[in-house]
Amino acid sequence: MNAHLAPVGVPDPAALAHVQRLCDLTDPYAAGPEADALFAAAMAETNAWHAQRSPFLRSLLDGPVETPAPTVGEGVRTPLVHANFFKRHEVLSIPREEVFLHLTSSGTTGQKSQMFFDTWTIRSAQRMVARIFDHYGWITPDQPVNYLLYSYEPAPQLKLGTSFTDNYLCDFAPANHTTHALRHTGSGHEFDVHGCIEALRRYAEDGLPVRILGFPAFLHFTLERMRALGLPPLQLPPGSLVLLGGGWKGHTDRQIGKEQFYAGVTEQLGIPSDRIRDTFGSVEHCVPYIECGHHRLHVPVWSRAAVRDPRTLEPLPYGARGFLHLVSPYITSVPAQSVVMGDLASLHPAGECPCPLPTPWFTVHGRAGVSRNRTCAAAAAELLKGMS
């Protein structure tokens, strides 16, 4: 069994019994009345947990009741905290000596979300990723792979959530060789496009599956440069996988449509469409959202999603665009169990996707307030400037 599927216990088994049961569910896309009831009970527990430990969260719960979102559950309290709040305030529900991991959400300058994790919170989030990987058959302990990571090469003091995540994702298949696209120079990072091209050419000949992880803009730029150099398409070995994350923020002027982008990856690298998946997540809300084979971001059993009106924060119906509101009781370290993201999204019922997963899914349409809030991808996109 992969180590990340191993049991992990909540900080207080009596106070958080339903949180434990919910996060112990092994089917990442279970749905139905029993799952909904368990989710509601777990949210009540986590709200009580944070109310006892965070004056900030207690004041929200004591204040006016937010309009419940039917997609989260009628009567489920979801105190609305915008992700930007964590860029200006450090709020913990645990003593600092119990902080196991400290991650930030943006680049070397600009506002950063400071998120703190106890052992339970980060390990339970990692177990969610492992269960989704297991669901899709992506845990291959007996099959080494070559990795091309479109993320920051680890460096002293680097606490970026994206770097942590991409290196963690290498635990699901043993690494034969690893190439980082954003190389540490000693004073920062720079994008090594020719190193990426050389790695892809070498990996195509190596015979082992290739896993490409990280920011989509850099993979797109690599494919552009290969075409500009007149290099022929490559055929990466069977079993190769592209798992993208971080979005195109800060470099939307070069963003292309998802279908066109995926088609280019298939054409130039030989990876079929259902082995190319985008993901969504953030340090403020670490529950993983990973596309199905039809490229829909389905909501896993451990969380619920809603979309709220940008002006009134009232919940919106399926198909309408508004702020993405993500809810999960898994987090015990920081009162981030109900976060309104800066992303504009629309939510859709399960039946609008051809895949068999029974949970709703969402589409991210862009980001509000990009100019004020830098992200990992925005910081990384600056490395592309002047390289076209």
C-alpha positions in Angstrom: 0.0 0.0 0.0 1.2 3.5 -0.8 2.3 5.2 2.4 -0.1 8.1 1.7 -3.0 5.7 1.9 -2.1 4.8 5.5 -4.5 5.6 8.4 -4.2 9.0 10.0 -6.1 10.2 13.1 -7.8 13.5 13.9 -6.4 15.5 16.8 -9.4 14.7 19.1 -11.3 11.5 18.2 -14.2 12.4 20.5 -14.7 15.9 19.2 -14.1 15.1 15.6 -15.5 11.6 15.2 -17.6 12.5 12.1 -14.6 14.4 10.5 -12.6 11.2 10.9 -15.3 9.0 9.4 -15.8 11.4 6.4 -12.1 11.6 5.7 -11.8 7.8 6.0 -14.2 7.2 3.1 -12.2 5.4 0.5 -14.3 6.1 -2.6 -13.3 9.6 -3.6 -16.6 10.2 -5.5 -19.2 8.6 -3.2 -22.5 10.4 -3.2 -25.9 10.0 -1.7 -27.9 10.8 1.4 -25.6 8.9 3.8 -22.5 10.8 2.5 -24.5 14.1 2.7 -25.5 13.4 6.3 -22.0 12.5 7.3 -20.7 15.7 5.7 -23.2 17.9 7.5 -22.2 16.3 10.9 -18.5 16.7 10.2 -19.0 20.4 9.3 -20.8 20.9 12.6 -17.9 19.4 14.4 -15.2 21.4 12.6 -17.2 24.6 13.1 -17.4 23.9 16.9 -13.7 23.0 16.9 -12.6 26.3 15.4 -15.2 28.4 17.4 -13.5 27.1 20.6 -10.0 28.0 19.4 -10.4 31.1 17.1 -12.2 34.3 18.3 -12.3 35.3 14.6 -14.3 32.2 13.6 -16.5 32.4 16.7 -17.5 35.9 15.8 -18.5 34.8 12.3 -20.7 32.0 13.7 -22.2 34.4 16.2 -23.0 36.9 13.5 -25.7 37.0 10.8 -26.2 33.5 9.3 -25.1 33.3 5.7 -27.6 32.0 3.1 -27.0 28.2 2.9 -26.1 26.8 -0.5 -28.2 23.8 -1.5 -25.2 22.2 -3.1 -23.4 22.3 0.2 -26.4 21.2 2.3 -29.4 22.9 3.8 -28.7 24.1 7.3 -24.9 23.5 7.1 -23.1 26.5 8.5 -20.5 27.8 6.1 -19.0 31.1 7.5 -17.8 33.0 4.5 -14.1 33.7 4.6 -12.5 35.1 1.4 -9.2 33.6 0.5 -7.7 37.1 0.5 -8.2 37.2 4.3 -5.3 34.7 4.6 -3.1 37.1 2.7 -3.4 39.7 5.4 -3.9 37.7 8.6 -2.4 34.7 10.3 -5.2 32.9 12.2 -4.5 29.6 13.8 -6.7 27.1 15.7 -3.7 25.3 17.1 -0.7 26.3 19.2 2.3 27.3 17.0 4.3 24.4 18.3 1.8 22.0 16.7 2.5 23.5 13.2 3.9 20.7 11.1 4.1 22.6 7.8 4.0 26.2 6.8 3.3 27.0 3.1 2.8 30.2 1.1 0.7 30.8 -2.0 2.6 33.3 -4.1 5.9 34.2 -5.6 8.8 36.1 -4.1 6.9 39.4 -3.9 3.3 40.5 -3.4 0.7 39.3 -1.0 1.1 35.8 0.2 -1.4 33.5 1.9 0.3 32.1 5.1 -1.2 28.7 5.7 -0.3 26.5 8.6 -0.9 22.8 8.8 -0.9 20.3 11.7 0.0 16.7 11.0 -3.6 15.6 10.6 -4.6 18.4 8.1 -1.7 17.9 5.6 -1.7 14.1 5.9 -5.5 13.9 5.4 -5.2 16.1 2.3 -2.4 14.0 0.9 -4.5 10.9 1.5 -7.3 12.5 -0.6 -4.8 12.9 -3.4 -3.6 9.3 -3.0 -7.2 8.0 -3.1 -8.0 9.9 -6.3 -4.7 8.6 -7.9 -5.7 5.1 -6.8 -9.1 5.6 -8.3 -7.6 6.3 -11.7 -4.9 3.6 -11.4 -2.0 6.2 -11.2 -0.2 4.6 -8.2 2.4 2.4 -9.9 5.0 1.3 -7.3 6.5 -1.3 -9.7 6.7 1.0 -12.7 9.5 3.6 -12.6 8.8 6.8 -14.6 10.7 9.9 -15.8 9.5 13.2 -14.4 9.4 16.6 -16.0 8.3 19.1 -13.4 7.0 22.5 -14.5 7.5 23.9 -11.1 10.1 25.4 -8.8 13.2 23.4 -8.2 13.5 23.0 -4.4 15.7 25.5 -2.7 16.5 26.5 0.8 13.6 28.4 2.5 11.3 27.7 -0.5 7.8 27.3 1.0 5.6 27.6 -2.1 2.6 25.3 -2.1 3.0 24.4 -5.7 6.6 23.2 -5.3 5.6 21.1 -2.3 2.7 19.6 -4.2 4.5 18.7 -7.4 7.4 17.1 -5.5 4.9 15.2 -3.3 3.1 13.9 -6.5 6.3 12.1 -7.4 5.7 9.6 -4.6 3.1 7.7 -6.5 5.6 6.2 -9.0 9.3 5.7 -8.4 11.5 8.2 -10.2 14.0 7.0 -12.7 15.0 10.6 -13.5 13.6 14.0 -12.7 14.0 17.3 -14.6 12.8 20.7 -13.1 11.8 23.4 -15.5 12.2 26.3 -13.1 15.8 25.9 -12.1 17.2 27.4 -8.9 20.0 29.8 -9.7 21.1 30.7 -6.2 19.3 34.0 -6.3 15.9 32.9 -7.7 14.5 30.7 -10.4 14.7 30.7 -14.2 12.9 28.8 -16.9 15.1 26.3 -18.7 13.2 25.7 -21.9 16.0 24.0 -23.7 16.6 21.7 -20.7 12.9 20.7 -20.9 13.1 20.0 -24.7 16.2 17.9 -24.2 14.6 16.0 -21.3 11.5 15.2 -23.5 13.7 14.0 -26.4 15.7 11.8 -24.0 12.7 10.5 -22.2 11.0 9.6 -25.6 13.9 7.3 -26.3 14.2 5.9 -22.8 11.1 3.7 -23.0 9.8 4.5 -19.5 6.5 6.3 -19.0 6.8 10.1 -18.5 4.9 12.1 -15.9 4.7 15.8 -16.7 3.4 17.9 -13.7 3.0 21.6 -13.0 2.1 24.9 -14.7 0.4 24.5 -18.1 1.9 27.8 -19.5 5.4 26.4 -19.3 4.4 23.1 -21.1 2.7 25.2 -23.8 5.8 27.4 -24.1 8.0 24.3 -24.5 5.8 22.9 -27.3 5.8 26.4 -29.0 9.6 26.4 -28.9 9.8 22.9 -30.3 7.7 23.9 -33.2 9.7 27.1 -33.7 12.9 25.0 -33.9 11.3 22.7 -36.4 11.6 19.7 -34.2 9.4 16.7 -35.2 6.7 15.4 -32.8 7.8 13.0 -30.1 6.0 9.8 -29.0 6.3 9.5 -25.3 6.0 5.9 -24.0 2.7 4.3 -23.2 1.5 5.0 -19.7 2.7 8.6 -19.8 0.6 11.2 -17.9 0.2 15.0 -17.9 -1.1 16.4 -14.7 -1.4 20.2 -14.8 -2.0 22.7 -12.0 -1.6 26.4 -11.1 -3.5 27.8 -14.1 -2.3 30.5 -16.6 -2.7 33.5 -14.1 -0.4 36.3 -15.0 0.1 35.1 -18.5 -3.4 35.1 -19.9 -2.3 36.9 -23.0 -0.8 33.6 -24.3 -3.4 31.3 -22.9 -5.2 29.1 -25.5 -8.3 27.1 -25.1 -8.1 23.8 -23.2 -9.2 21.6 -26.2 -6.6 23.3 -28.4 -3.9 22.9 -25.8 -4.6 19.3 -25.1 -4.7 18.5 -28.8 -1.3 20.1 -29.1 0.1 17.9 -26.3 -1.3 14.8 -28.0 0.0 15.8 -31.4 3.5 16.7 -30.2 4.1 14.3 -27.4 1.8 11.4 -28.3 -0.1 11.4 -25.0 -3.9 10.6 -25.4 -6.4 13.1 -24.2 -7.7 11.0 -21.3 -4.1 11.0 -19.9 -4.0 14.8 -19.9 -5.7 16.2 -16.8 -5.9 19.6 -15.2 -6.3 20.1 -11.4 -7.5 22.8 -9.1 -6.4 23.5 -5.5 -4.8 26.1 -3.3 -3.0 26.4 0.0 -6.1 27.9 1.5 -8.1 24.8 0.5 -6.0 21.7 -0.1 -8.7 19.3 -1.1 -7.7 18.1 -4.6 -9.9 18.6 -7.6 -8.7 16.5 -10.6 -10.3 16.3 -14.0 -12.1 13.1 -15.1 -11.3 11.6 -18.5 -13.8 14.1 -20.0 -11.9 17.0 -18.4 -14.5 18.0 -15.7 -13.4 19.0 -12.2 -15.6 16.8 -10.1 -16.1 17.5 -6.4 -14.8 14.7 -4.2 -16.8 13.2 -1.3 -14.7 15.1 1.3 -15.9 18.6 0.1 -18.8 20.5 -1.3 -18.8 23.4 -3.8 -21.1 26.3 -4.5 -21.0 29.5 -6.6 -21.9 32.8 -5.0 -22.9 36.2 -6.5 -19.8 38.5 -6.5 -21.9 41.4 -5.2 -24.3 39.8 -2.7 -22.5 36.5 -1.9 -25.9 34.8 -2.3 -25.7 31.2 -3.8 -26.3 31.0 -7.5 -28.0 28.2 -9.5 -26.1 25.6 -11.6 -24.6 27.2 -14.7 -24.3 30.7 -13.3 -20.9 32.4 -12.9 -19.7 33.7 -9.6 -17.1 33.3 -6.9 -16.2 29.7 -6.2 -17.1 28.7 -2.7 -15.3 25.5 -1.4 -16.3 23.8 1.9 -14.6 20.9 3.7 -14.3 20.0 7.4 -11.0 18.3 7.0 -8.8 21.3 8.2 -8.2 21.6 12.0 -5.2 23.9 11.9 -6.7 27.1 10.5 -10.4 28.2 10.2 -10.5 27.7 6.5 -13.2 25.1 6.3 -15.4 27.4 4.2 -13.4 29.6 1.7 -14.7 31.9 -1.0 -12.0 31.9 -3.7 -11.0 34.7 -5.9 -11.8 32.5 -8.9 -14.9 32.9 -11.0 -16.5 29.6 -11.7 -19.8 27.8 -12.7 -21.1 24.7 -11.0 -22.8 21.9 -13.0 -24.7 18.7 -12.0 -23.1 15.3 -12.5 -25.4 14.4 -15.3 -23.9 17.2 -17.5 -20.7 15.2 -17.8 -20.5 12.0 -19.8 -18.4 10.2 -17.3 -19.9 8.0 -14.6 -18.9 10.0 -11.6 -22.0 11.0 -9.5 -20.8 14.3 -8.1 -21.2 17.9 -9.4 -18.3 19.5 -11.2 -17.1 23.0 -11.8 -15.4 25.1 -14.5 -13.0 27.9 -13.6 -13.6 30.9 -15.9 -10.9 33.3 -14.6 -9.8 35.2 -11.6 -11.2 38.3 -10.1 -8.8 41.1 -9.0 -5.7 39.6 -10.7 -3.8 42.9 -10.6 -3.8 43.0 -6.8 -3.2 39.3 -6.0 -0.2 37.6 -7.3 -0.2 33.8 -7.4 2.4 31.1 -7.9 1.6 31.0 -11.5 1.7 34.8 -11.8 5.1 34.9 -10.3 6.3 32.0 -12.5 4.8 33.6 -15.6 7.2 36.5 -15.2 10.0 34.1 -16.0 8.5 33.7 -19.5 8.8 37.4 -20.3 11.1 38.1 -23.1 11.5 34.4 -24.0 9.1 34.2 -26.9 
